Amino acid sequence: MKKNEIKYVMEGSIAEEIGLEPGDVILKINNTEVRDILDYRFLMSDEEILLTVLTKQGEEVDVEIEKEVYEDLGVEFESGLIDGAKSCANKCVFCFIDQLPKGMRETLYFKDDDTRLSFFQGNYVTLTNVPEREIDRFISMHVSPINVSVHTTNPALRCEMLKNKNAGNIMERLKKLSDNGILLNAQIVLCPTLNDGEELERTLSDLLTLGHIRSVSIVPIGKTRYREGLCDIPSIDKAKAAEVLDCVEKWQKKALEKMGTRLFYASDEFYLKAERELPKSEEYENFPQIENGVGLISSMKEEFYNALDEEREMKISRHVSIATGEAAYNFIKSIAKDAEKRYNGLKTDVYKIVNNFFGEEITVAGLLCGRDIIAQLKDKALGDVLLVSESMLRDSTDVLLDDVTIKDMEKELDVKIKAVRNDGYEFLDALLED
């Protein structure tokens, strides 16, 4: 496979019109070498394009194109980023990949730290693996927003936590990006005894000084039972969760006064661990970090009860089982029972699946594995259907983290299984679907 090689040409596209084919290679756009997907997208934004192509027959040709601003050629490359994803050089003390057992599929062990994936897919990156010239390129192309794994703004502590001597200049880099109009989202993985307490206060204070920061999430370290050889980090208990929430809520008030936004958001796990009521959905301000488990329950709760309030006249005779993790169990059980009250003939059973694969400290549904679901539901009467969260599945597949598929589970449990998005409307539809 050659770099920049075209994998697919879309029907009716400019590429098809000018005769591009799979196997052709795009060398230059307007006499500028195409190094990666950022170059391609940036250079293709012009109305007049001179395209230099190496055909699969080995002939180099130039093609002049007139098009709309930002209109794409209509091609897909063999590699989505053209030059492949950049791996991570850090050895973060909280890294989940370093806590995986041996023998899982190879792709799970790849650590990406590619700022381009931050822009295109929303991945969080540390900025430690990016040379200064790349920071300047992102600014010149106005690559925005960028999602940054900050963790701490204390230079010495960040070098220690990321095990990278080049990790200490985070505030300089964030300030440079922010001062040049690049929007930033930040994430802090909270590790007790390391970046909590006064260190967390310092980090939130520093981030509040940035002009173009949009949101900051604080999420708890995820500890599997495979931490052999890694540093000892205490678990987050009820008292620690409450302490973190007190800190976050204090800085939310400061941010509201200064910026008109709460800016700082603790993940749902902290509220569940502290046994505190979760904020109302409007307090999450359009849920800027819902993909990090920040406001997921509040959003789903609002959606579910809005859906439940809709008038639906239907007769139903249906037994639905739901498999979820310990963190969401009480919430899912509560809304399922309210659906039962609203619809006579609906019976629900919610099962709390203990994560034996990764260890009992991992309580979120998205990290449950097929083997645990099978083992713990093997002898249960699961009714007409078993609902599981779509977050358990690898993107666009029916495969869970341990390579067990939905079909495998259906065969073992002798029940139809439906994967449902974390959406209150879809969840109610799945409960009622005949």
C-alpha positions as CSV (number, residue, x, y, z in Angstrom):
1,M,0.0,0.0,0.0
2,K,1.3,3.4,-1.0
3,K,0.9,6.5,1.1
4,N,-2.1,8.6,-0.1
5,E,-3.5,5.7,-2.1
6,I,-7.2,5.9,-2.9
7,K,-9.2,3.0,-1.6
8,Y,-12.7,4.1,-2.8
9,V,-14.2,6.6,-5.2
10,M,-17.8,7.7,-4.4
11,E,-20.4,7.5,-7.1
12,G,-21.3,10.9,-8.7
13,S,-18.3,12.6,-7.1
14,I,-15.7,14.9,-8.6
15,A,-13.2,12.1,-8.4
16,E,-15.4,9.8,-10.5
17,E,-16.0,12.6,-13.0
18,I,-12.3,13.3,-13.6
19,G,-11.5,9.5,-13.8
20,L,-9.8,8.8,-10.5
21,E,-9.7,5.1,-9.6
22,P,-8.9,2.9,-6.5
23,G,-5.1,2.4,-6.5
24,D,-4.3,5.9,-7.8
25,V,-2.2,8.0,-5.5
26,I,-2.7,11.8,-4.8
27,L,0.8,13.3,-4.6
28,K,0.1,17.1,-4.5
29,I,-2.6,19.7,-4.3
30,N,-1.7,23.1,-5.8
31,N,1.9,22.0,-6.0
32,T,2.0,21.2,-2.2
33,E,2.8,17.7,-1.0
34,V,-0.1,16.0,0.8
35,R,1.5,14.6,3.9
36,D,-1.6,13.6,5.8
37,I,-5.4,14.1,6.1
38,L,-5.0,17.6,7.5
39,D,-3.0,18.7,4.5
40,Y,-5.6,17.1,2.2
41,R,-8.6,18.8,3.9
42,F,-6.9,22.2,4.1
43,L,-5.6,22.2,0.6
44,M,-8.9,20.9,-0.8
45,S,-10.8,23.9,0.6
46,D,-9.9,26.1,-2.3
47,E,-12.2,26.7,-5.3
48,E,-9.5,26.1,-7.9
49,I,-7.4,23.0,-7.5
50,L,-4.4,21.6,-9.4
51,L,-4.3,17.9,-8.5
52,T,-1.1,15.9,-9.1
53,V,-1.9,12.2,-9.3
54,L,0.2,9.0,-9.8
55,T,-2.1,6.6,-11.6
56,K,-2.0,2.9,-10.8
57,Q,-0.4,2.4,-14.2
58,G,2.6,4.5,-13.0
59,E,1.9,7.7,-14.9
60,E,2.1,11.1,-13.2
61,V,-0.7,13.5,-14.4
62,D,-2.0,17.0,-13.4
63,V,-5.7,17.7,-13.4
64,E,-7.3,21.1,-13.0
65,I,-10.5,21.3,-11.0
66,E,-13.0,24.1,-10.3
67,K,-15.4,23.3,-7.5
68,E,-17.3,24.8,-4.5
69,V,-15.4,26.0,-1.5
70,Y,-14.7,23.1,0.9
71,E,-16.3,20.6,-1.6
72,D,-14.5,17.3,-1.4
73,L,-13.2,15.1,-4.2
74,G,-15.2,12.2,-2.9
75,V,-12.5,9.7,-2.2
76,E,-11.5,7.5,0.8
77,F,-7.9,6.6,1.5
78,E,-6.4,3.3,2.5
79,S,-5.5,4.9,5.8
80,G,-8.1,7.3,7.2
81,L,-5.3,9.7,8.3
82,I,-3.3,8.9,5.2
83,D,0.0,8.4,7.1
84,G,-1.4,6.3,9.9
85,A,-2.1,7.1,13.6
86,K,0.7,8.3,15.8
87,S,1.3,6.2,18.9
88,C,1.8,7.4,22.4
89,A,5.2,7.6,24.1
90,N,3.8,8.2,27.6
91,K,3.6,5.6,30.3
92,C,0.8,7.2,32.3
93,V,0.3,5.8,35.8
94,F,-3.5,5.6,35.1
95,C,-3.3,4.2,31.5
96,F,-6.1,1.7,31.0
97,I,-4.3,0.0,28.2
98,D,-1.4,-0.9,30.5
99,Q,-4.0,-2.6,32.7
100,L,-5.3,-5.0,30.1
101,P,-4.7,-8.7,30.4
102,K,-2.6,-10.5,27.9
103,G,-4.2,-12.4,25.0
104,M,-6.7,-9.8,23.8
105,R,-6.9,-8.7,20.2
106,E,-3.9,-6.7,19.1
107,T,-5.6,-3.5,18.2
108,L,-6.7,-3.0,21.9
109,Y,-3.0,-2.5,22.9
110,F,-2.4,0.4,20.5
111,K,-2.1,3.7,22.3
112,D,-2.9,6.6,20.1
113,D,-1.9,10.2,20.9
114,D,-2.7,11.8,17.6
115,T,-3.9,15.3,17.7
116,R,-5.6,14.9,14.3
117,L,-7.8,12.2,15.8
118,S,-8.7,14.7,18.5
119,F,-10.0,17.0,15.8
120,F,-11.7,14.4,13.6
121,Q,-13.0,11.9,16.1
122,G,-12.9,13.7,19.5
123,N,-10.1,11.7,21.0
124,Y,-8.2,13.2,23.9
125,V,-4.5,13.8,23.5
126,T,-1.6,14.8,25.8
127,L,0.2,17.1,23.4
128,T,3.5,15.5,24.6
129,N,4.1,13.7,21.3
130,V,3.7,16.8,19.1
131,P,6.7,18.8,17.9
132,E,6.3,22.6,18.1
133,R,6.1,22.9,14.3
134,E,2.9,20.7,14.4
135,I,1.4,23.1,17.0
136,D,2.1,25.9,14.6
137,R,0.5,23.9,11.7
138,F,-2.6,23.3,13.7
139,I,-2.8,27.1,14.4
140,S,-2.2,28.0,10.8
141,M,-5.0,25.6,9.7
142,H,-7.2,26.6,12.6
143,V,-7.7,23.0,13.7
144,S,-10.4,23.4,16.3
145,P,-11.5,22.2,18.8
146,I,-8.7,20.1,20.3
147,N,-9.4,17.8,23.2
148,V,-6.5,17.6,25.7
149,S,-5.7,15.2,28.4
150,V,-4.3,17.6,31.0
151,H,-4.5,15.8,34.3
152,T,-2.4,18.4,36.1
153,T,-0.8,21.7,35.3
154,N,2.0,21.2,37.8
155,P,5.0,20.6,35.4
156,A,6.9,18.3,37.7
157,L,3.8,16.3,38.7
158,R,2.7,16.0,35.0
159,C,6.1,14.6,34.0
160,E,5.8,12.1,36.9
161,M,2.2,11.1,36.1
162,L,2.8,10.7,32.4
163,K,6.4,9.3,32.8
164,N,7.5,11.7,30.1
165,K,10.2,14.3,30.7
166,N,8.6,16.5,28.0
167,A,5.2,16.6,29.6
168,G,5.7,19.6,31.8
169,N,5.0,22.4,29.3
170,I,1.3,21.9,29.1
171,M,0.2,25.3,30.2
172,E,2.5,27.0,27.6
173,R,1.0,24.9,24.9
174,L,-2.6,25.4,26.0
175,K,-2.0,29.1,26.2
176,K,-0.5,29.3,22.8
177,L,-3.4,27.4,21.2
178,S,-6.0,29.4,23.2
179,D,-4.3,32.8,22.4
180,N,-4.6,31.9,18.7
181,G,-8.3,31.1,18.8
182,I,-8.2,27.3,19.1
183,L,-11.1,26.0,21.2
184,L,-10.0,23.5,23.9
185,N,-11.7,20.8,25.9
186,A,-9.7,19.3,28.7
187,Q,-9.9,16.1,30.8
188,I,-8.4,15.3,34.2
189,V,-8.2,11.7,35.3
190,L,-8.4,12.0,39.1
191,C,-5.8,9.8,40.9
192,P,-6.0,10.0,44.7
193,T,-2.7,11.1,46.4
194,L,-1.4,12.4,43.1
195,N,-3.5,15.1,41.4
196,D,-6.3,15.6,43.9
197,G,-6.6,18.1,46.8
198,E,-4.4,21.2,46.4
199,E,-3.1,19.9,43.0
200,L,-6.6,19.7,41.6
201,E,-7.3,23.3,42.9
202,R,-4.2,24.5,41.1
203,T,-5.1,22.8,37.9
204,L,-8.7,24.2,37.8
205,S,-7.4,27.6,38.7
206,D,-4.8,27.5,35.8
207,L,-7.3,26.3,33.3
208,L,-9.7,29.1,34.2
209,T,-7.1,31.6,32.9
210,L,-7.4,30.3,29.3
211,G,-9.6,32.4,27.1
212,H,-10.8,29.7,24.6
213,I,-11.4,26.8,26.9
214,R,-14.8,25.3,26.5
215,S,-15.1,22.5,29.0
216,V,-13.1,20.5,31.6
217,S,-14.1,17.1,32.8
218,I,-12.9,15.4,35.9
219,V,-13.2,11.6,35.7
220,P,-12.0,8.9,38.2
221,I,-9.1,6.6,37.5
222,G,-10.3,3.2,36.2
223,K,-8.4,0.4,38.0
224,T,-8.5,-3.1,36.6
225,R,-7.2,-6.2,38.5
226,Y,-4.2,-6.3,36.1
227,R,-2.1,-3.5,37.7
228,E,0.9,-5.8,38.5
229,G,4.1,-3.7,38.3
230,L,2.3,-0.4,38.2
231,C,2.3,2.2,41.0
232,D,-0.2,1.8,43.8
233,I,-3.0,4.3,43.6
234,P,-5.8,4.3,46.2
235,S,-9.3,3.7,45.0
236,I,-11.9,6.5,45.1
237,D,-14.2,5.9,48.0
238,K,-17.3,7.9,49.1
239,A,-15.4,10.5,51.1
240,K,-12.9,11.1,48.2
241,A,-15.7,11.4,45.7
242,A,-17.5,14.0,48.0
243,E,-14.2,15.9,48.3
244,V,-13.8,16.1,44.5
245,L,-17.4,17.2,44.0
246,D,-17.0,20.0,46.6
247,C,-13.9,21.2,44.8
248,V,-15.5,21.1,41.3
249,E,-18.7,22.8,42.5
250,K,-16.6,25.6,44.1
251,W,-14.8,26.2,40.8
252,Q,-18.0,26.0,38.8
253,K,-19.2,29.1,40.8
254,K,-15.9,30.9,40.0
255,A,-16.2,30.0,36.3
256,L,-19.8,31.2,36.2
257,E,-18.8,34.6,37.7
258,K,-15.9,35.0,35.3
259,M,-17.0,33.4,32.1
260,G,-20.7,32.8,32.3
261,T,-20.3,29.1,32.1
262,R,-19.8,26.3,34.7
263,L,-16.8,25.1,32.6
264,F,-15.9,22.3,35.1
265,Y,-17.9,19.0,35.2
266,A,-17.4,15.9,37.3
267,S,-18.3,12.6,35.8
268,D,-21.5,10.7,36.9
269,E,-19.3,8.2,38.7
270,F,-18.4,10.7,41.4
271,Y,-22.0,11.5,42.2
272,L,-22.9,7.8,42.3
273,K,-19.9,7.0,44.5
274,A,-20.7,10.0,46.8
275,E,-24.4,9.0,46.9
276,R,-25.3,12.5,45.8
277,E,-28.1,13.6,43.5
278,L,-26.9,14.3,40.0
279,P,-27.2,17.8,38.6
280,K,-30.2,18.6,36.5
281,S,-29.7,18.3,32.7
282,E,-29.6,22.1,32.2
283,E,-26.6,22.4,34.6
284,Y,-24.5,20.5,32.0
285,E,-24.9,23.3,29.4
286,N,-25.5,21.2,26.3
287,F,-23.4,18.3,27.6
288,P,-20.0,19.2,26.1
289,Q,-18.3,16.0,27.5
290,I,-21.2,13.5,27.6
291,E,-18.9,11.0,25.8
292,N,-16.8,10.9,29.0
293,G,-19.7,9.9,31.1
294,V,-20.4,13.5,32.2
295,G,-24.1,14.1,32.5
296,L,-25.0,10.8,30.7
297,I,-27.5,9.8,33.4
298,S,-29.1,13.2,33.6
299,S,-29.5,13.4,29.9
300,M,-31.0,9.9,29.6
301,K,-33.3,10.6,32.5
302,E,-34.7,13.7,30.9
303,E,-35.2,12.0,27.6
304,F,-36.8,8.9,29.1
305,Y,-39.4,10.8,31.2
306,N,-40.2,13.1,28.2
307,A,-40.8,10.0,26.2
308,L,-42.9,8.4,29.0
309,D,-45.1,11.5,29.2
310,E,-46.1,11.1,25.5
311,E,-49.5,9.6,25.0
312,R,-49.1,6.1,23.7
313,E,-52.2,3.9,23.6
314,M,-51.0,0.3,23.2
315,K,-51.6,-3.1,24.6
316,I,-48.5,-4.9,25.6
317,S,-47.5,-8.3,26.9
318,R,-43.7,-8.3,27.1
319,H,-40.9,-9.5,29.4
320,V,-37.7,-7.5,29.0
321,S,-34.4,-8.2,30.7
322,I,-31.6,-5.6,30.9
323,A,-27.9,-6.2,31.7
324,T,-26.0,-3.2,33.0
325,G,-23.0,-2.4,35.2
326,E,-23.0,-1.6,38.9
327,A,-22.7,2.1,38.4
328,A,-26.0,2.5,36.4
329,Y,-27.9,-0.3,38.0
330,N,-30.1,1.7,40.4
331,F,-30.9,4.3,37.7
332,I,-31.8,1.7,35.1
333,K,-33.9,-0.3,37.5
334,S,-35.8,2.9,38.6
335,I,-36.7,4.0,35.1
336,A,-37.6,0.4,34.0
337,K,-40.0,0.2,37.0
338,D,-41.6,3.5,36.0
339,A,-42.2,2.2,32.5
340,E,-43.9,-0.9,34.1
341,K,-46.3,1.4,36.0
342,R,-47.1,3.4,32.8
343,Y,-47.7,0.3,30.6
344,N,-49.6,-2.6,32.0
345,G,-48.3,-5.9,30.6
346,L,-44.7,-4.8,30.6
347,K,-42.4,-6.8,32.9
348,T,-38.8,-5.9,33.4
349,D,-35.8,-7.5,35.1
350,V,-32.6,-5.5,35.5
351,Y,-29.4,-7.5,36.2
352,K,-26.3,-6.0,37.8
353,I,-23.4,-7.6,36.0
354,V,-20.2,-7.8,38.1
355,N,-17.1,-7.1,36.0
356,N,-15.0,-10.2,36.8
357,F,-13.0,-9.8,33.6
358,F,-11.4,-6.5,34.5
359,G,-12.2,-6.6,38.2
360,E,-15.0,-5.4,40.4
361,E,-13.7,-1.8,40.6
362,I,-14.7,-1.4,37.0
363,T,-18.4,-0.6,37.3
364,V,-19.4,1.1,34.0
365,A,-21.6,-0.8,31.5
366,G,-19.3,0.2,28.6
367,L,-16.5,-2.0,29.9
368,L,-18.6,-5.2,30.5
369,C,-17.5,-8.3,28.6
370,G,-19.6,-11.0,27.0
371,R,-18.2,-13.8,29.2
372,D,-19.4,-12.1,32.4
373,I,-22.8,-11.5,30.9
374,I,-23.2,-15.1,29.8
375,A,-21.9,-16.5,33.1
376,Q,-24.1,-14.4,35.3
377,L,-27.3,-14.7,33.2
378,K,-26.9,-18.4,32.1
379,D,-29.7,-19.8,34.2
380,K,-32.0,-16.8,34.2
381,A,-35.4,-16.6,32.6
382,L,-34.7,-13.6,30.3
383,G,-38.1,-13.3,28.6
384,D,-38.6,-11.9,25.1
385,V,-35.4,-9.9,24.8
386,L,-32.2,-8.9,26.6
387,L,-31.2,-5.3,26.3
388,V,-27.5,-4.3,26.6
389,S,-25.8,-0.9,26.1
390,E,-24.4,-0.1,22.7
391,S,-21.4,1.3,24.5
392,M,-20.3,-2.3,25.2
393,L,-19.6,-2.8,21.5
394,R,-16.7,-2.0,19.3
395,D,-17.7,0.8,16.8
396,S,-20.0,-0.4,14.0
397,T,-19.8,-4.1,15.1
398,D,-21.5,-6.5,17.4
399,V,-18.2,-7.4,19.2
400,L,-17.6,-6.8,22.9
401,L,-14.1,-6.2,24.4
402,D,-13.4,-9.9,25.0
403,D,-14.3,-10.7,21.3
404,V,-17.6,-12.3,22.3
405,T,-20.3,-11.3,19.8
406,I,-24.0,-10.6,20.3
407,K,-24.7,-13.7,18.3
408,D,-22.4,-15.7,20.7
409,M,-24.4,-14.4,23.7
410,E,-27.8,-15.1,22.0
411,K,-26.7,-18.7,21.4
412,E,-25.5,-19.2,24.9
413,L,-28.4,-17.5,26.6
414,D,-31.1,-18.6,24.2
415,V,-32.6,-15.1,23.9
416,K,-32.8,-12.3,21.4
417,I,-30.3,-9.5,22.4
418,K,-30.7,-5.9,21.4
419,A,-28.0,-3.2,21.8
420,V,-29.5,0.2,22.7
421,R,-27.8,3.6,22.6
422,N,-27.6,5.5,25.9
423,D,-30.7,7.5,24.9
424,G,-33.9,7.7,26.9
425,Y,-36.2,7.7,23.9
426,E,-34.5,4.7,22.4
427,F,-34.5,2.9,25.7
428,L,-38.2,3.2,26.1
429,D,-38.8,2.2,22.5
430,A,-36.7,-0.9,23.1
431,L,-38.7,-1.8,26.3
432,L,-42.0,-1.5,24.4
433,E,-41.1,-2.8,21.0
434,D,-43.1,-5.9,20.0
